[in-house]
Amino acid sequence: MRRAEYSRMSEETKISCMLNLDGTGKAEVKTGVGFLDHLLTLFTFHSGFDLTLNAEGDIYVDDHHTVEDVGIVLGTALDKALGDRLGINRYGFFLLPMDETLARVVCDISGRPYLVLEAAFTREMIGDLATENLKELLKSLANKAGLTLHIDILRGENNHHMAEAIFKALGRALGEAVKVTSDRNPSTKGLID
């Protein structure tokens, strides 16, 4: 079973995570940032992973440390759960329409972290989550899991819909990329690093 547990404690946050790549889409997420919980629940449902994530952070300061560190923990757990990556699709993509919004997420489990995020949010906050911190979460996730991520909002007006569409499409793309479809290494180099 491709499953990992990971915990991280700093002066700013205390986060524990259990991730099962071969799950049923079940999420138990408590970060203290309500809209972040919502986005991670959407991501989990659409990926088909199981995720249990609990975070305590200095949200009395703001949401930045908690959101960024959740990305670090989730990315590390994903990296551990993937193991040797033998037989995975490696690549995944998804176009997701949500009312007026159209999101595109393309990913490569390449071992070479890189994030491109093109999303013109017009609000500073969505609920209790600063929109600028969405990039911090995605960057931390990509860095720790060794993902190349290209995320684009091709159309969109409602910032809530735009954020939701990103995390639903990310779940779908990663769910496709982690599927085991062969018994070979998914790189002509013979390894992913």
C-alpha positions as CSV (number, residue, x, y, z in Angstrom):
1,M,0.0,0.0,0.0
2,R,1.3,3.4,-0.9
3,R,0.8,5.2,2.3
4,A,2.9,7.6,4.4
5,E,2.8,9.4,7.7
6,Y,4.7,12.6,8.3
7,S,4.8,15.1,11.2
8,R,6.6,18.5,11.4
9,M,7.0,20.8,14.4
10,S,8.5,24.3,14.3
11,E,8.2,27.4,16.5
12,E,5.3,28.4,14.2
13,T,3.4,25.2,13.5
14,K,2.7,21.7,14.5
15,I,1.4,19.5,11.7
16,S,0.7,15.8,11.3
17,C,-0.4,14.0,8.2
18,M,-1.4,10.6,6.9
19,L,-1.7,10.1,3.2
20,N,-2.9,7.0,1.3
21,L,-2.6,7.2,-2.5
22,D,-4.8,4.2,-2.9
23,G,-7.7,5.5,-0.9
24,T,-11.3,6.4,-1.5
25,G,-11.2,10.2,-1.4
26,K,-11.8,10.5,2.4
27,A,-10.5,13.7,4.1
28,E,-10.2,14.6,7.7
29,V,-8.6,18.0,7.7
30,K,-8.3,20.5,10.5
31,T,-5.9,23.4,10.0
32,G,-7.5,26.3,11.8
33,V,-8.0,28.0,8.4
34,G,-11.5,27.1,7.2
35,F,-11.1,27.8,3.5
36,L,-7.8,25.8,3.4
37,D,-9.7,22.9,5.0
38,H,-12.3,23.2,2.3
39,L,-9.7,23.2,-0.6
40,L,-7.8,20.2,0.8
41,T,-11.0,18.3,1.2
42,L,-11.8,19.0,-2.5
43,F,-8.3,18.0,-3.5
44,T,-8.6,14.7,-1.6
45,F,-12.0,13.8,-2.9
46,H,-11.0,14.4,-6.5
47,S,-7.6,12.7,-6.2
48,G,-9.1,9.6,-4.7
49,F,-6.4,9.7,-1.9
50,D,-7.2,9.5,1.7
51,L,-5.9,12.3,3.8
52,T,-5.8,13.0,7.5
53,L,-4.1,16.3,8.4
54,N,-4.1,18.2,11.6
55,A,-2.4,21.5,12.0
56,E,-1.9,24.0,14.8
57,G,-0.3,27.2,13.8
58,D,0.2,30.8,14.8
59,I,-2.9,32.0,12.9
60,Y,-3.2,34.8,15.4
61,V,-0.3,36.3,13.4
62,D,-1.9,35.4,10.0
63,D,-2.4,32.3,7.9
64,H,0.9,32.3,6.1
65,H,3.0,29.9,8.3
66,T,0.2,27.4,8.6
67,V,-0.6,27.4,4.8
68,E,3.0,27.2,3.7
69,D,3.9,24.4,6.2
70,V,0.8,22.4,5.2
71,G,2.3,22.4,1.7
72,I,5.6,21.2,3.1
73,V,4.0,18.4,5.1
74,L,1.7,17.3,2.3
75,G,4.5,17.4,-0.3
76,T,6.8,15.3,2.0
77,A,4.1,12.8,2.7
78,L,3.4,12.5,-1.1
79,D,7.1,12.0,-1.8
80,K,7.3,9.2,0.8
81,A,4.1,7.5,-0.3
82,L,5.3,7.4,-3.9
83,G,8.4,5.4,-2.9
84,D,10.5,4.3,-5.9
85,R,7.8,5.5,-8.3
86,L,8.0,2.3,-10.3
87,G,5.2,1.9,-12.8
88,I,3.4,5.2,-12.2
89,N,2.0,7.2,-15.1
90,R,4.2,10.1,-13.9
91,Y,2.2,12.7,-15.9
92,G,-1.3,13.9,-15.3
93,F,-3.5,16.7,-16.5
94,F,-7.0,18.0,-16.1
95,L,-9.2,20.7,-17.5
96,L,-11.9,21.6,-15.0
97,P,-14.9,23.8,-15.7
98,M,-16.7,25.4,-12.7
99,D,-19.4,27.8,-13.7
100,E,-17.5,30.7,-15.3
101,T,-14.1,29.4,-14.3
102,L,-11.9,27.1,-16.4
103,A,-8.8,25.7,-14.7
104,R,-6.0,23.7,-16.2
105,V,-3.5,21.7,-14.1
106,V,-0.6,19.7,-15.7
107,C,1.8,17.8,-13.5
108,D,4.9,15.7,-13.9
109,I,6.2,13.7,-11.0
110,S,9.7,14.4,-12.3
111,G,11.8,14.8,-9.2
112,R,12.5,18.4,-10.5
113,P,10.3,20.8,-8.6
114,Y,8.9,23.7,-10.5
115,L,5.7,25.7,-10.2
116,V,4.0,28.0,-12.7
117,L,0.8,29.5,-11.4
118,E,-1.2,31.9,-13.6
119,A,-4.3,32.9,-11.7
120,A,-5.4,36.6,-11.5
121,F,-7.1,36.7,-8.1
122,T,-8.8,40.0,-7.4
123,R,-9.5,39.6,-3.7
124,E,-6.9,39.6,-0.9
125,M,-8.8,37.0,1.1
126,I,-11.2,34.2,0.4
127,G,-12.8,33.5,3.8
128,D,-9.9,33.3,6.2
129,L,-7.2,32.4,3.6
130,A,-5.0,35.0,1.9
131,T,-5.0,34.4,-1.8
132,E,-1.3,35.1,-2.0
133,N,-0.7,32.1,0.2
134,L,-2.2,29.7,-2.3
135,K,1.0,30.1,-4.3
136,E,3.1,29.4,-1.1
137,L,1.2,26.2,-0.5
138,L,1.5,25.0,-4.1
139,K,5.2,25.9,-4.2
140,S,5.9,24.0,-1.0
141,L,4.0,21.0,-2.2
142,A,5.9,21.0,-5.5
143,N,9.3,21.4,-3.9
144,K,8.8,18.7,-1.3
145,A,7.2,16.1,-3.6
146,G,9.5,16.8,-6.6
147,L,6.6,17.9,-8.9
148,T,6.6,20.1,-11.9
149,L,3.2,21.9,-11.8
150,H,1.7,24.2,-14.3
151,I,-1.5,25.7,-13.1
152,D,-3.6,28.1,-15.1
153,I,-6.9,29.8,-14.7
154,L,-7.9,30.2,-18.3
155,R,-11.1,32.0,-17.5
156,G,-12.6,33.1,-14.2
157,E,-14.3,35.9,-12.3
158,N,-15.3,34.5,-8.9
159,N,-12.2,34.0,-6.8
160,H,-13.9,31.3,-4.7
161,H,-14.6,29.3,-7.8
162,M,-11.1,29.9,-9.1
163,A,-9.4,28.5,-6.0
164,E,-11.8,25.6,-5.8
165,A,-11.2,24.7,-9.5
166,I,-7.5,24.7,-9.0
167,F,-7.6,22.2,-6.1
168,K,-10.2,20.0,-7.8
169,A,-8.1,19.9,-11.0
170,L,-4.9,19.4,-9.0
171,G,-6.5,16.4,-7.3
172,R,-7.6,14.9,-10.7
173,A,-4.2,15.5,-12.3
174,L,-2.2,14.0,-9.4
175,G,-4.6,11.1,-9.1
176,E,-3.9,10.3,-12.7
177,A,-0.1,10.8,-12.4
178,V,0.3,8.4,-9.4
179,K,-1.7,5.5,-11.0
180,V,0.4,2.4,-11.4
181,T,0.0,1.2,-15.0
182,S,3.2,-0.8,-15.6
183,D,6.2,-2.4,-13.9
184,R,8.8,-0.2,-15.4
185,N,10.5,3.0,-14.4
186,P,8.7,6.0,-15.9
187,S,11.9,7.7,-17.2
188,T,14.3,6.8,-20.0
189,K,17.0,7.8,-17.5
190,G,16.1,4.8,-15.4
191,L,15.3,6.9,-12.3
192,I,13.4,10.0,-11.2
193,D,15.4,12.5,-9.2
